[in-house]
Amino acid sequence: MEQIELGGSGIKVSQVGLGMWQAGGPEWGEDVNDDDCVAAMVRAHELGVNLIDTAEVYGDGHSEEVVGRAIKEIGRDEVVIATKVSGGHLRYGDVQKACERSLKRLGVDVIDLYQIHWPDPWQQVPLEETMKAMEKLHKQGKIRAVAVSNFAVRDMVEAREALSDTDIVSNQVQYNMLHREIEKQVLPFCQKEGIAIIAWGPLAEGSLTGKYGEEHRPQDPLRKDHRFFTDKNMKTISGLLSVLEAVGKSHGKTTSQVALNWLLSKENVIPIPGAKRPSHMESNVGAAGWSLSPDEMSRVEAAVDAVRIDPFRT
Ligand SMILES: NC(=O)c1ccc[n+]([C@@H]2O[C@H](COP(=O)([O-])OP(=O)(O)OC[C@H]3O[C@@H](n4cnc5c(N)ncnc54)[C@H](OP(=O)(O)O)[C@@H]3O)[C@@H](O)[C@H]2O)c1
């Protein structure tokens, strides 16, 4: 699998990564268990995927513990571990403590990519304070690279101003065919500045797999009332899914593989589809290594453009 360097960090990650929020527990449904998640990570490694994403908040640390189990099986140097400090732990001392806890749960000495999960809108901790703490961790060798998540351009600019010896190497944001807000400002800014975009929710929480319909939708707490799965929005999405299925057929690819391939066609964008088991990962790596023809891309783009989902309405 092709690899992409994260910013100027020297850290190279597979063009498709793996999201492990799913390993946090039953939030994602009763069909998730630790052993399957570990097996998904081991299979990912066999298939050339080295980027594994987790966070201290996923299952209150449980996801990091499960990732730690997988690292023991795979080998520390074979994986790029991306984890996150939550938006509630952004004071200087809290960042340090959160990092220590994550290192322990992951069972490693260094975190490859340490991301600020979201900017803090409630406690109003100055971003400068948080970035100084991130830089200290970098100097101490506890993290290999500083990164952010869900940051607007203004947040990235402010964060970078506070860094003296390091830079932000990536911004992890929601990006998929149904949610394209970042195309307005964040994506062009990051592409210009050489900051990688790590795309979360690349399958729009599974709605772009084509396996869900009005008669069959996820029942887990996270998704049962999610905007992508309302009656109205599922109808809106169905036209797009038909196009993805038809275009995919001529390449022997599935609907979800076309949805991920569309993200891979964007410069410096690394999708991290979440997986509950090895079969998800086996399918998701099939998104890489091929391209849509210009005609097919135009057809797909037209279908993507035709879908309008209001973020706040069902
Ligand atoms: N930074 C942030 O704020 C943030 C926010 C959200 C997520 N994330 C990260 O991004 C990762 C990915 O996002 P996400 O998990 O929210 O959404 P996603 O990747 O769009 O969807 C994941 C879900 O799609 C289904 N799926 C995945 N691959 C499949 C396949 N090949 N065939 C059929 N179904 C498949 C699985 O659920 P079912 O089988 O149950 O349908 C899986 O749980 C997360 O794991 C997490 O690491 C970060």
The ligand as an SDF file (V2000), in Angstrom:
LIG
                    3D

 48 52  0  0  0  0  0  0  0  0999 V2000
  -11.4840   13.1100   15.6180 N   0  0  0  0  0  0  0  0  0  0  0  0
  -12.7690   12.9400   15.8200 C   0  0  0  0  0  0  0  0  0  0  0  0
  -13.4720   13.8060   16.3640 O   0  0  0  0  0  0  0  0  0  0  0  0
  -13.4030   11.6510   15.3840 C   0  0  0  0  0  0  0  0  0  0  0  0
  -14.8060   11.5190   15.3400 C   0  0  0  0  0  0  0  0  0  0  0  0
  -15.3230   10.2950   14.8980 C   0  0  0  0  0  0  0  0  0  0  0  0
  -14.4690    9.2590   14.5300 C   0  0  0  0  0  0  0  0  0  0  0  0
  -13.1130    9.4120   14.6180 N   0  0  0  0  0  0  0  0  0  0  0  0
  -12.1730    8.3470   14.2120 C   0  0  0  0  0  0  0  0  0  0  0  0
  -12.4540    8.0020   12.8540 O   0  0  0  0  0  0  0  0  0  0  0  0
  -12.6790    6.5930   12.7520 C   0  0  0  0  0  0  0  0  0  0  0  0
  -13.6350    6.3430   11.6170 C   0  0  0  0  0  0  0  0  0  0  0  0
  -14.8530    7.0730   11.7470 O   0  0  0  0  0  0  0  0  0  0  0  0
  -16.2010    6.3750   12.2000 P   0  0  0  0  0  0  0  0  0  0  0  0
  -15.8640    5.0450   12.7350 O   0  0  0  0  0  0  0  0  0  0  0  0
  -16.9280    7.3340   13.0500 O   0  0  0  0  0  0  0  0  0  0  0  0
  -17.0590    6.2200   10.8660 O   0  0  0  0  0  0  0  0  0  0  0  0
  -16.8630    5.3850    9.5160 P   0  0  0  0  0  0  0  0  0  0  0  0
  -15.4830    4.9490    9.3670 O   0  0  0  0  0  0  0  0  0  0  0  0
  -17.4750    6.2100    8.4590 O   0  0  0  0  0  0  0  0  0  0  0  0
  -17.8500    4.1300    9.7270 O   0  0  0  0  0  0  0  0  0  0  0  0
  -17.4380    3.0170   10.4650 C   0  0  0  0  0  0  0  0  0  0  0  0
  -18.5150    1.9440   10.4770 C   0  0  0  0  0  0  0  0  0  0  0  0
  -18.8470    1.5530    9.1540 O   0  0  0  0  0  0  0  0  0  0  0  0
  -19.0430    0.1540    9.1030 C   0  0  0  0  0  0  0  0  0  0  0  0
  -18.0370   -0.3830    8.1770 N   0  0  0  0  0  0  0  0  0  0  0  0
  -16.7170   -0.0570    8.1060 C   0  0  0  0  0  0  0  0  0  0  0  0
  -16.1250   -0.7100    7.0930 N   0  0  0  0  0  0  0  0  0  0  0  0
  -17.0700   -1.4500    6.5170 C   0  0  0  0  0  0  0  0  0  0  0  0
  -17.0830   -2.3340    5.4060 C   0  0  0  0  0  0  0  0  0  0  0  0
  -15.9980   -2.5570    4.6850 N   0  0  0  0  0  0  0  0  0  0  0  0
  -18.2490   -2.9400    5.0740 N   0  0  0  0  0  0  0  0  0  0  0  0
  -19.3650   -2.6950    5.7860 C   0  0  0  0  0  0  0  0  0  0  0  0
  -19.4320   -1.8760    6.8360 N   0  0  0  0  0  0  0  0  0  0  0  0
  -18.2910   -1.2570    7.2030 C   0  0  0  0  0  0  0  0  0  0  0  0
  -18.8820   -0.3940   10.5040 C   0  0  0  0  0  0  0  0  0  0  0  0
  -20.1020   -0.3570   11.2580 O   0  0  0  0  0  0  0  0  0  0  0  0
  -21.3730   -1.3410   11.1570 P   0  0  0  0  0  0  0  0  0  0  0  0
  -20.8760   -2.6540   10.6310 O   0  0  0  0  0  0  0  0  0  0  0  0
  -21.9630   -1.4140   12.4740 O   0  0  0  0  0  0  0  0  0  0  0  0
  -22.2600   -0.6030   10.1970 O   0  0  0  0  0  0  0  0  0  0  0  0
  -18.0230    0.6610   11.1500 C   0  0  0  0  0  0  0  0  0  0  0  0
  -18.2360    0.7060   12.5310 O   0  0  0  0  0  0  0  0  0  0  0  0
  -13.1640    6.2080   14.1610 C   0  0  0  0  0  0  0  0  0  0  0  0
  -12.9840    4.8330   14.4240 O   0  0  0  0  0  0  0  0  0  0  0  0
  -12.2830    7.0820   15.0240 C   0  0  0  0  0  0  0  0  0  0  0  0
  -11.0070    6.4810   15.1620 O   0  0  0  0  0  0  0  0  0  0  0  0
  -12.5740   10.6050   15.0240 C   0  0  0  0  0  0  0  0  0  0  0  0
  1  2  1  0
  2  3  2  0
  2  4  1  0
  4  5  1  0
  4 48  2  0
  5  6  2  0
  6  7  1  0
  7  8  2  0
  8  9  1  0
  8 48  1  0
  9 10  1  0
  9 46  1  0
 10 11  1  0
 11 12  1  0
 11 44  1  0
 12 13  1  0
 13 14  1  0
 14 15  2  0
 14 16  1  0
 14 17  1  0
 17 18  1  0
 18 19  2  0
 18 20  1  0
 18 21  1  0
 21 22  1  0
 22 23  1  0
 23 24  1  0
 23 42  1  0
 24 25  1  0
 25 26  1  0
 25 36  1  0
 26 27  1  0
 26 35  1  0
 27 28  2  0
 28 29  1  0
 29 30  1  0
 29 35  2  0
 30 31  1  0
 30 32  2  0
 32 33  1  0
 33 34  2  0
 34 35  1  0
 36 37  1  0
 36 42  1  0
 37 38  1  0
 38 39  2  0
 38 40  1  0
 38 41  1  0
 42 43  1  0
 44 45  1  0
 44 46  1  0
 46 47  1  0
M  CHG  2   8   1  16  -1
M  END
$$$$
